[in-house]
Amino acid sequence: MRRFSMRPEHLQIIQFAFALMFATGLAAAAFAPTIVSAQDAAAQGSETQSGETQPPDASVDNVLPAPTAAPQSLEDFDPRADAAYGAYQRGLYLTAFGLALTRANTGDPAAQTLIAELYDKGLGVARDRAEAVAWYSLAAQKDYPPAQFAYAIKLLEGEFVESDRKQARELLEKAAAAGHPVAKFNLAQMLVDERPGYAGFRDAFPYYRGAANAGVADAYYAMAQIYAEGLGAEQDIEEARQWLVKAAQAGIDTAQVELGIWLANGKGGEKNEKAAFGWISRAARGGNVIAQNRLAKMLVIGIGTEPDKIEGAKWHIIARRAGRSDPWLDDFLTTVDDQTRQKALERANRWPSG
């Protein structure tokens, strides 16, 4: 069974999280060319708009209110009204940096998180991942869910900050409790890693479901596997297939392959070989080697489609080149005539452009 490993987009703040982080609405401040470090901002962040200085641990929330929880959906606000976020969305990263910097230096966690993102990816400024980590840390200290999530991932990675799994879990728990969907998914991952087996999945189940209900694609697939295997929840093959459909539609190639197999065999619902062929084809064209191997067999035999020896041989050659061996298809390839084999080879050589 597939482990629900984190995909690359879950190891950073994804665009959805950035839409959430600007719920406070960064002001359209004048461009500030001076780059202030996170350490400077921590020292300067206590200065109020009137110029008076507060104690280092004083909150500036009365001046620049920041939410303790992100909105639950993009419909909760209009990000287009925010100049910095709008600039970020349009790819005007240096402008976004300048617009966000003043607010970041006064302690606004949404602005600090945007500054961290720009440093982390080198957008509009020279890439400085250590500086990014420092800004994420500042924003996370203000209980800002997107920053808590981002800093937790940095703590798990252990680059540019000392690895601290315990603190990372605490931050993920806070962000998940505040409704951050990707934090829920990653917290579920941690729980399963820490307690493999039924007990871990039982504890992780609410977080997987919460992430899935919020639209996290990998969580769809996790729910499908949970119901298919009866891990942390009662086994329900029909429910598993429904989640598998969602995962396949969201573009998870492994789910597309599994859904194709389920449809071909009538598992969890009605048998539909034509639909099975469609999903296997989609995954194969996306580069999934297992799908390429299955597609080759379906084409040779004629499952869900008319038999096509040339196309079947082509996909077998492609899968074999990628390391997927298949004795049955090897034998098939030796039985076809030279013309069929040559055409299949020509098509395979044109892949993926042809």
N, C-alpha and C positions, 0 to 999 in steps of 0.2 A: 504493500500500500504506500502511496506517495506521502512523504512527510511534507507538511505544509510550510515549506521553507520560504523565507522572505525573498521576494523579488527585488531587483535593484531599486524600483521606484518606492519601495517601502523602507529603504535605508536613507531616506532624505525627506524633507518636507515636499510633498507633491503639490501640484498646482491647486488642487481642491483645498488643501490646508492653507495656502496663501490667500485664497479667496476669503476664507474664514478669518484670517488674522487681521484683515483690514475692516472688521466690523466697527471699530472705533472711529474710522475715518481720519486718515492723516491729513493735517492741514496743508494747504498749498503754500508752503513756506517759500521764501526767497531762496534761490540756489546758494548753497554754502560750500565753497570750494575747499575749505580746510577739512582734512580728514582727521577726525578725533578717534583715538583708540577706545576700545571697550573699557580699558582700565581708567582712561581719562573720564569717560562718561560716567563711570561708577562714582568718581569723585565729584564730578560736576553736577550729577543728576539731582543733588539735593538743593540746587539753587532754584528758587521760584521765579515766576515772571516779574515780580517786583524787585528782584535782585537780592532779597534777603536770603540768608543761608540757614537751612534747617540742619538738625543733627544728622550725622551720616545715615542713621537707620530710619529717618523719618520718611513717611510716604508722601509722594507728590500727587496722589490720586485726586486730591481736591482741586488741583490745577489741571491735570490731564487725566481724567477718569479712564480707567482701563477695566475691561470686564474680567471676571474670574473664570468665565466659561465662554467658549466660542459659540456662535449661533449654531443651531442644529441643521440648517440648510442654507443654501445660497440665496433663497428667497427672503431670508430674514433681513437683508439689507441690499443696497444697491452699490456695488463696488465701483461703478463707473463715476460715482460722485467724488471719489477720492483721487486726487491728482497724482500722488506717488504711485498708488496701485495702478492707475491708468497708464502711467508712463512705463511701469514694469511690464504690463500686459502688451504694450505696443513695442517693446524691445528697446525703449529709451532708458537704458539702465543707469547711465551716469546722471540723467535728470532725476530718475527715481531715487538714486542715492542722495542727491542734493536735497530733494524735497523731504526725504525721510530723516536726514541727519539731525536737524535741529530738534525734532521731537525725540529722536533716539537719545540724544545727549541729555535731555531733561528727564529721561527715565521711562518713556513710553514703550511698553514691551512689544507692541505691534511693529513699531518703527525699528526697534532693536532687532527684531527677528528678520525683518526685510534686509537690514544692513548685513546681518549674519549670512543670509542667503546669497547676497551679492558677493560678499567676500568668499563664501564657500565655493561658488562656481566661477568666480572671476568675471562677473558680469559688470561692465562699466568701470571696474577697478581691478588692480592687479590681484590675482588670486592669493589669498592668505587664509589658509584653513585654520591656523592657530587663532587668528583674530576672529574668524567666524565662530569658533568654539567659545571664545570669550563672550561674544555678543549673545550667543544662544544661552549661555549660562546666566548672564544678567537678566534676560527676558524670562527665563525659566524660574528665577527666584521670585518673580512677581506673579507666580501662579498662572502664567499664560499658556494655555494648552498646546498650541502649535510649537512654542519654544520648548516646553517640557518634553514633547515628543522628540523634537529634533536633537535636543541635548542628551536625551536618554540613548538615542541611537549612537551619538558620538561616544558616550560612556561605554557602550557595548563594543564599539569598534576599537576603542583604546588608542586612537591616533590623535596626537596633539592635546590629549588629556589622558590622565591615568585611568585605566579601565576600572570601572566600579559597577559591577552587575547589580548589587543591592540598591544603590542609588538610582540606577537606570530603571529598575523595576518600580521603585517608589514613584518616580516621575511618570512612568507609563500608567501606573494605577491612577494617579491624579488626573492625567490627561484623558484617560478612558472614562473616569467618573464624570468628567466635564463634558463628555460626548464626542471626543475626538475619535472618528471611526478607525483610522489607521493605527492609532495607539491601541485601540481595542484588539485589533488583529495581532499586532506584535506582542501584546501582553499575553494573549492566548498562546502564541508561539512559545513564549518563555515558560508558561505553565506546563505545557506539554513536554518541553525539553527537560524541565526540572523533575517531572513525575511522569515518565513514559507509561503508557497503558491506560486502562479505563479511568483510574482516579484522576489522572492529569487531564484527560479529555472532559471528564465531568466538571472539573473546576473551570476549564477553558471554554466550555460550551456557551455560557451566556455572552462571553466576549466575542466569540466567533459569530454568534447569531446577531449581536449588536452591530458588528462590522458588516455583516452580510445585509442586514436591513438598511444600512446606510449606503450600500452600493459598492463595497470593496470587492472587487472581482475575485481575488484569491480566497476570500471568505466564502463566496458562493461554492467554490470547489471544496473547501474544507467541510462545509455543511453537507455536501453531497457524499463525501467520504464517511463522515460521522454517521449519517443515517444508513449508508450502505453497509457499513461494518458493525453498526451498533456500538459505537464508541462514545460514551458519555451521554447517550440518548438511546431510546428503544429503536431497534432496527426497523426501518420503514423504507422499503425499496422504491415505492412510488414517490415518496417524499424526496428520496435521494435523487431520483431521475429529474424531478422538477428543479432542484438546485443545480444539477448537472447541465440542464438546458440553459439556465442563467449563466453559468460559468462559461459554457461554450459560446453563447451569444456575446459574452464580454470579451472574447478573444483568447481565452486560455487554451492553448493548443492541446495540452494533455486532456482537458475536459472534452474537447472536440473529438479526440480519438476514442475516449471511453464512451461518449454518447453515441458515436457511430457504431461501436461494438454492441452497445445495449439495444440500439434500434434494430440492428441486423438480427439480433437474437430474441427480440421482444421482451427484454428484461425491464421490469418496472412499468410496463405499459404496452401499447400496441406495437406490433412488429412493422417496420417500415424500411425496407431495404433501399429504396430510392433515397430517402432522407439520410440513411446511414452512409450511402455513397457520397452524398453531398458534403457531410461533415468530415468524412475521412479525406476527401479531396481538398477541402479548405485547409485542413491541418497540414496535409502533404505539401501544398503549394506555399504554405507558410514556413516550410523547412523542417517539420517534425519527421524524423527518420522512421519512427515506428509507423506513422501514418503513411509514409511513402511505401513502406513494405506491405502494409495492409491494402493500400490502393492498388499496388501491382497485382496482388492475388485477386482482388475484386474484379479488375479489368480482364485478367486472364480467364477467370471462371465465368464472369458475367453476373456478378451480384449487384443488383441495384442499377445496372446499366447493361448495354449490349457488350458482348465480349469484344475485346480489342487487344490482340496479341502484341501488336507493335507498341501501343501505349503501355501495356502491362510490362513488357520487357524493358521499356524505357525507365519506368519507375523502379523496377528492380535494380537496374544498373545504377541509378542515382542513389538508392538506399545502400547498395553494396559499397559504393565508393565512400559513403559516409560511415561505413563500418558495420552495417546491419546485414549479416549473412543470413541466407535462407536456402538450405539444401533443396527444398522442393522447387523453388524458383530457379535455382541453378540447373537442376535437371530439365526443367521446362525450357530454359534458354538453349540447351543443347539439342532439343528436339525440333526447334523451329528452323525454317529454311534460311539460307544465307541472306536473302534479300530482306526478310523480316528482321533478322538480327542486325543487319547493317542500318536499316531505317531507324530501329530503336536506338542504336548507338549514336546516330547523327542527332536524333532528338535529345538524347541525354547530354550530348556535348554542347547543345545550345542552351541547356538549363543554366540559370533560371530565366534567361531572356526569351527563350523559345519553348 
